[in-house]
Every structure is written in structure tokens, then in C-alpha cells.
Amino acid sequence: MTSQPDTGRAVDEVVDLVGRLIRFDTTNTGEPETTRGEEECAKWVAQLLEEVGYTTQYVESGRPGRGNVFARLAGPPDSDRGALLVHSHLDVVPAEPSDWSVHPFSGSVKDGYIWGRGAVDMKDMVGMALALARQFKRDGTVPPRELVFAFLADEEAGGTWGSHWLVDNRPDLFEGITEAVGEVGGFSLTVDRPDGEQRRLYLVETAEKGLSWMRLTADASAGHGSFLHEDNAVTEVAEAVARIGRHTFPLVMTESVSEFLAAVSGETGLDLRPDAPDLDTTLFKLGNLARIIGATLRDTANPTMLKAGYKANVIPQKAEAVIDCRVLPGRQAEFEKEIDELLGPNVRREWITHLDSYETTFDGHLVDAMNDAILAHDPQGKTVPYMLSGGTDAKAFAKLGVRCFGFAPLQLPPDLDFAALFHGVDERVPVDAVLFGTKVFEHFLLHS
């Protein structure tokens, strides 16, 4: 890749940067042996930062090729405020080209969108952060506090060889950081008001469910498939999987979700009180985003993998399943109790991956700066907190006591199914949304 020409302003180069980033195939399969592209992309990012004057740190997080880049922009010399971490990840989930209408690593711009794997998850924010970091350095900008730009590996596989490794092994990289902003927040949700008008709400992520991948295992006697068998490992696991997959966990209102529902109720007139009848049904009047919001009302446990047997006429000794568990803040003990009641006596469980939930409050100077930045470019907009049903690298930084938010601003078309674009076929982001987001993010960083 050639270096990016110096065009001056972030909005002048951000669309091209996002397209170039998408053209790096940084597919994270979850297996270190087949994951690729992070080193090449990270070194290109470092090159773009260095050519405008940054001193960068390239760090491999525990394995060759798991590239991460850090750059710091100093704040006022007499400031006693902690640094702000601006973090984004370079890896993406796999994409099958034959399923797409454009090549997933083309980074092409057409019909008003930037297309490709990572367009919304999350090379759009990588591009915005990179463009603004370059602009600030070229202009000699002194932000109100030190900014730490981090471009990271392995987020799509839980950050084991990315943010979590860095926090555990290189805490010096995060010295002085007190707050952080990252992905899956700041995007708009357009709602209908009772007066016939519409209102754009910008969702700031203040909480994340815990992420736990659980393996279920049953052992039994092997035998011939034609005989009678009182114990069958496949049957035991299948029945446990079915019970868990059909189970509905209780509705639990966290602070972030309660505030979100109250804000939406105030704008729409919908009855979204915690004790409202048919709350789940009413939520779907919010449109496509309801899938994400509905998943933050309760814990979820979704079966995703099954493994057993090696021949059609042989009863296997072992059967296994994997369950993707997402647990609300403060619910881990109760969640495990419910799971144990569903397993049955002959199935055991173990955690393959466990990352804690996270929640902070929707207040303080940083939240005010987000709202002010939105209003500066959308006077009719309004920021509201929400909980992400998935997870981000914020889980790692929270272990250091860093207060984390999701804020990658995008003004989206009202009819765009934004939730479906994450890890979906034909992933794309509106060009206008990226340009809007860059302007908002610039305002935010200059007043953070």
C-alpha cells in the first residue's frame, strides 16, 4: 500500500481511508493459525501516523502478527486531567465473497455507501480516528486533555490476543488513561413522535452484557447403534441444549436500559415501562434495532455448536455442545443457578470464555461533550444511554478502572437496518454518515 496523500482536513480523506482499510483483509477466524492481515494493516496505520509527526508504538499482543498501534497526542502541559483513550479494532469477521453483491474486501464506494467487511464493525471508526489524529497533528492542535489513539487486534475473538493481553502484559501503554470511547455507540435511531414529527436519538453505549461461551459435555457407554441403550450421550446433550435454547430468562431492568426506555417513551408515547404489558411486543415498534434492545432486557443463552459421534451405527462415548451466553450486569450467579437447573444430572458445563459485564452512569463532562457535539451538527438530536447486547474491547480496559463509553457517531437513514449490517452480508456504511460522524467526533475530541 502507498501512503495516504496529505489532503489537510479529516473530512477530505476519511472516506478514502475507510475504503483503504477495508481492502486490508484482516479476517479473524478465531484460530491464530488462520487469522491474517492484522500486522500489515497495523503497520500501514503506523506509517500514516508517523508521516504527520507521531511517534508510534507497534506492539504484537502475545503472538506473531497480532499487530497493535498506539500514538499519543499531548494535552496542555499544566493539565491535571487524565488521558482519553480512543480505541478501535482492525480485525473483522470472515466473509464469503460468493454471498456478496460486491467483493467484501473491495472497499468500493457506490450508491452513497462504502461497502465491505468491517464497514460498520469497525473500520468506519478506525478511519475517523485515523483521519482526525492526522489532522490534529498537522494543525498542531493541543486537545483539552491527552489523547491516546489505539488500533487493536483480535477484538472479534474476544480480545484474548488483543486488548486483554495488552492490559495484562503491557499496562504501561495505558498509563494516565481515565476514560475511553470505542465502538457501537453514537449512531442515530429515528423514532416517530405523537405529533407526527420524527426525532433522532443518538445511542451512547454505557453498558455491555457479559460474554460467556459455555461447553456442555455428556459421557456415556459406547455401543452398537442397533442395541437398546438407557444412557446415550447424544440424547443427554441434545435434551439439555433444547431446554436451555427454549428457556426464557426473567426480565431485569438495569439502569442503562431503564434510562433508554424512559427516553424513548418520552419521545414516542409508547408504554415502555418495566411493568408494561407486552413490553417485548411494544419494543418491536421501534423497528430493526429492537433485536438489540430486546436482548438487553434479560439474559440469553443460545446454542451455537454441536459435536458427537464418528459413525452412523456407533453410540459415541461423548457428546458436546457450545452455548453463547450473554449475561446482564449483576446477574452472573443467578444465571448460573438457572443453567444448572436446566442441564440435567448427566451433563456438565465449563466456561470456554468468560468476560464480565460492564456498566457506567450516563453523566459527567464526557457525556456532556458527546451531547454538545451531536447538537452542534444536529440541533434536533438527543443523546440517550443504552446497553449493548454484545461486547467490545471496553471489557478489557474496565479492568484498569477506565470508564468506558461507546461513541462512534453516525447519522443513519431512518429505514436502514443498521443492526443487520454487523457481521452481515453486504455490510456497508453511508458516506454521509461517515462525514457527519467525523465532524461530530472532531467537535467531541476538541471539547472532551
Disulfide bonds with the S-S distance in Angstrom:
none
